[in-house]
């Protein structure tokens, strides 16, 4: 067997360090989002995490998963005349429709849940969305449709689905296997077994889209320009901190 060259080893080490540092940055961003959002809601500053440090691993793992699943899709152009445009527009319009229902109907008619008038809402949604898409396709010339890029919209929808699944599984594992309840959506609109809810998933989709299209390119540029020794130092440092934090949380009472 051929021995791996120093260059190959450095390339793999560089990749591992880049992945970890990307993970760590998003852990911190996730923690900041949780703390700031909770402070806006009830005015309290609390550590929104399982660990002692200012990081939430679920956000780091979640963003790595999004990068792995969506990087290739982000490189493709899904135009308005593409076959995927109709389901994408239908789902996007559904998001808007649910938000409108959430912030208007309960306040006007005192309806506390979406499912009280599900059939009526579904009929209204189908009629309005069908008219909207038909008019959109009819009014915009085909050449213009080819120029309109719906890829960010498709990415947004996929992030909504992926983050909802990740959050549900994470909540289930922490709740059932460790007895830890880090969040509870039982009082939130359109929640599923208090583990996930529409508002949280929508926020994750908005934030995830912003991070993928705005923050991630800047992180990639930063890490690409960083020397391997510096990357390795930060990886060992931050990795050690998280591992020690994890064991202290688990075994020290």
N, C-alpha and C positions, 0 to 999 in steps of 0.2 A: 504493500500500500504506500502511496505517495504521501509524504508529509505535507501538511498545509503550510503554505508560505506565510511569511510575516505579514504580507499585504492582505492575504485572505483572512487571517486572524484579526487584523485591525479593522477590516471591513465589517466582519461579524460583530466584533466588540462595539464598533461605532454604531451599528444598527441597534444593538441591545440597549446601549446607553441612550440613544435618541428616543427609542420607544418608552423607556422608563421615565426619562425627563418630560416627555410629552404627557405621559400618564400623571406624573406628579403635578405638573402645571394645572391640568384640568381638575385634579383633586382639590387644589387650592381654590380655583375659580368656582367650583361647585360649592365649597364650604362658604365662600364669600356670598354667593347667590342666596344660599339658604339663610344665612345670618341676617343679611340685609333685608331679604323678603319678609322674614319673621318680624324684624324690627319695624318695618313699615306697617305690618298688620296689627301688632299689639304693643309696640313700643318697648319690647324687652330684648336685651342683648344676651343670647344664649349660645352655647357651643352646640351646633347642630350636627353632632357626629358621634359615632361609636367610640372613636379614639380620642385621646386628649388633645392632640395637635390640630392645627387649623387646616384640615384636609378631609375630604370625603372620598374614599376609594371607589365607591359606586359610580361617581362621576368620571373618574379616570378610566375605569373599565368600560363604562358606557361610551365614552368618546373614542377609545381605541376600537371598540366594536363598530361604531359608526364609520370610522375611517376605513376599517377593513371591508365593510359591506358596501359603502357608498362611494369610495374613491373613483372606481371605474365608471360608475353612473354619472358622477359629476363631470367627467371628461366628455361625455356624450351630449349632443344637442338634440333635445326633444322639442321640435317646433310645434306650432299651433295646428299644422295640417297633418301631424303624426297621429297614428291610430290611438296612441296612449293619451292624447290630449283630452279626449272626451271623458274617460273615467277620471283623469286628473282634475279636470274642471268640475265634474260632478262632486267629487270628494271635497275640493276646495270650497265650492259653494255650500256644501253641507256644513263645513266648519263655520262659515259666516252665518248661516241660518241658525245653527245651534247657539252661537254667541248672541244673536239678536233675540232669540227666544229666551235665553237665560237672563238677559238684562232688561227685558221689557215685560214679557207675559207674566212672570211671577209677581212683579210689582203692581201690575194693572189688575189682574184677575185673581190674585192670591193663589195661583197654582204653584205648588212647591216642587213638583217633579215633572220632568219632561214626559214621562210615560202616562200621565193623566189624559192627555189628548194626543197620544202617539199617532193614531190613524189620521187625524185632522192635520197634524204637522207634516206627516209623510206626504199626504196629498198636496198640500200647499207647496212643499219643497220640490216635489217632482214637477209640478206645473210650472213654477217660477224658473227652476233650473233648466228645464227643457226649452222654454221660451228664450231664456238668456243665451244659452249655447247656440240655438238656432239663429238668433239675431246676430250673435257674434261671428259665427261662421259665414253668414250671408253678407254682412256689411264689410268685413275685412277682405281685401283682395288676396288671392292665393300666394302671390309673390311676397306680400307683407306677412302673411301667416308663416311663411318659411323663415322669415327673419326673427319672429317672436320666439324667444327661448323659454320653454316651460320647465327646463331641467331643475332650476331651484325650487319650483313648486312641487315637482315630483319628489325631490329630496326632502322637502319639508314634510310631505305626507308620510314618507318612509320613516323619517325620524320619529314622527308621532307614533307610528305603529311599533317601532323597535324599542323606543324608550318606555312605552306603556308595558310591553312584555317584560323588559328588564326590571322595571320598578315593581311589577306584580310578583315576579319570581323572587326578587331580593326581599321584599316585604314578607312573603310567605316563608322563606328560609329563616330569616331572622326571628319571625314571630313563632313559628312552629318548632324549630330546632333549638333556638337559643332563648326564647321567651323575651326577646327584645322588640319593643314597639317604638320605632323612631319617628313614624308619622301615622296619622289617622285621618282618613278622608271621609269618615262616616257622616259628617255634617256638610260635606261639599256636594255641589251639583253634579249629577251623573257619575256617582262613584260606584265602583265594583268591589263589593266585600270590604270596603274601607281601605283597600290596598292601592287603588289607582282612581283617578278622577279626570274628567275632561279638562278642567282648568289647568291642572298640573302638567298633563301631557301636552296641552297646547303651548304652555310656557316653555317646556322642554324642546318642543319642535321649533319654536321661534329662536330660542337661545342656541340650540344645536345648529340650526341653519346659519346663524350669525357666526358661530365659532368656526364652522367648516369653511365658510366663504371669506371671512375677514381675519379671524385670529390665527387659524391654522397655517395659512401661507406665510404669515409673519414669523410664527414659531419655526417653521421649516427653514426659512432664511436664516434665522438666528442660530439654529443648531447646525446648519450646514457650514456656517462660518466659524463655528466654535472648534477649537483643537480637541483631538481625541483625549489627551491627558486631562484637559479641563472637564470634559464630559464625564470621564471616568471618575474624577474626584467628586463631582456633584452627585453622580449616581450612587457611589459608595456612601457618601455623607447622608443624603436624603433617604436612601434605602435603609441604612442602619437606623436612622431616627424612626422611621415608620415601623420597622420590625421590632425594635425595643418598645415602642409605644404599644404595639399590638400585644406583646407578651405581658407587659405591665397591666394592661387592661384585662387580660384573660386570667392571670394568675395572682396578681396582687390585689388584695381586698382592702 
